[in-house]
Amino acid sequence: MIAGLLPDLARDLHVGLPAAGHLVTVFSCAYAIGAPVIAVLTASIERRSLLTVAMLCFGLGNALAALTPNYAGLLAARLLLALSAAGFMPAASGYAAAFGGHERRGRALSMVTNGLTLAIIAGVPLGVLVGEGFGWRATFFSVAGLAALSVIGILTGMPGQQPGIVPTLGERFALAKRRDMLAVLATSLLTVASTFALYTYLSVFAAEVAGIGPEGLIVVLLAFGLASAIGTWFGGIITDKWGAARTVAIGCGLTLMAYSVFSLAPELPPKEAISALVPALLLWGFASWGTMTAQQARLVALAPALASVSLSLNSSAIYLGSAMGAAVGAVVVAKGAVEHLGWVAALFSMTALLAVLVASRPSRPGETGVP
C-alpha cells in the first residue's frame, strides 16, 4: 500500500521520498525480527485464537496510522502493523499446510499466498484511488475496517486447530543452522529484495520513465496484481507436479527476464517504454509470486514437523529482503537515479537464481539436498 501512496504521503508529512520509503524498511525489519520471536512465544496457543488476536492488532495499527499527526507516529504504527502481521502470516501458512495435508500442500499454501495477492489486485489500486480522492489517511482507515471483517471471517469460517508439536528453542536454532534450510532462506531473501528494490518506488519509476500518472498507476498496479494471482495459483499446481526446486528455478529465470526489460526501458521514448514495460510487468508479477509459493513448499518438505518454525524463518527472510530492497532503492532514488532501479532489481534476481541453482545441485555423500 505504501508503494502507491508514497508521493502524497511524503508531501503531507513533509519528508523526502527516501524517508517515506523507509516506512517499508522499518516495517520489514520489525517483521523479520518479530516473526521467529512471536512464533516461539505463541507456539502453544490454539491457531484460530492466535489468528484472531493478530488481526485485531493489525486493525488497531491501521487506525493509529490513519490518526497519527506526524512521521514519527506513522513509524510507530508501522511497527505495530509489522508485529501483528509477523504473528499472523506464519501461523496462517502453518494452518494451511496442516489442513491441506501432504498431497495438497502446495495448493493449500498457495491459497494463503493468494490472500496477499488479492490485496495487491484489489487493495493496492483501491488504496491509491481512495488516497487520491480522500487522502492517504482514508486508505489506512479502510484497511482497519477490512481487518474487522477479517476477524469475523476467522471466527465464523475457520475451524479451530491445535498447535501440534511445540519445538524447543534448541531445535529452532538447529533448524536455522542447517545448510539446506539456509539455502532456501537465502533464495527467499534475494528474490524479495529484487522485488522491493523496484516495487517500493514503482510509482516514481513509472512516472519518470513512461510518464504514467496516478490514474495510469492504478491500472499498472491492478495488472501486476492480476498477474500475481495467476502466478500464485499456477505456482501451487506446478509445485505439486514438477517439484518445488524446479518451480523456483523457472520462476527466478522468468523474473530476471522481466527485470532486464525494466533496466533497458529508460533508454526508450515514453510511449515505447510503456509498450515494453506492460508485458514485463505481467511477467514479473506472474513469476515472482509463483516462486514464493514453491519456496514455502520447499521449507515444509525439509522439516514437516517443524513447519511453523521454518515458515516463520521464511517470513523473516522475506521481510529482511524487502527491507534490504527498499533501503537500496532509497539510496538509488536519493542519488537521483530512479531509472537505474531495474538494474538493481536484476542484480538481486540474478543472485537469487544462482543461489537456487547451487542449492539444487546433486548432493555429495553425506550432504542433504534441497527439494
Secondary structure, DSSP 8 states (H G I E B T S, - for coil): -HHHHHHHHHHHHT--HHHHHHHHHHHHHHHHHHHHHHHHHTTTS-HHHHHHHHHHHHHHHHHHHHH--SHHHHHHHHHHHHHHHHHHHHHHHHHHHHHHTTTTHHHHHHHHHHHHHHIIIIIHHHHHHHHHHH-HHHHHHHHHHHHHHHHHHHHHHS----------HHHHHHHHH-HHHHHHHHHHHHHHHHHHHHHTTHHHHHHHHH---HHHHHHHHHHHHHHHHHHHHHHHHHHHHH-HHHHHHHHHHHHHHHHHHHHHGGGS-HHHHHHHHHHHHHHHHHHHHHHHHHHHHHHHHH-GGGHHHHHHHHHHHHHHHHHHHHHHHHHHHHTT-GGGHHHHHHHHHHHHHHHHHHHTS---TT-----
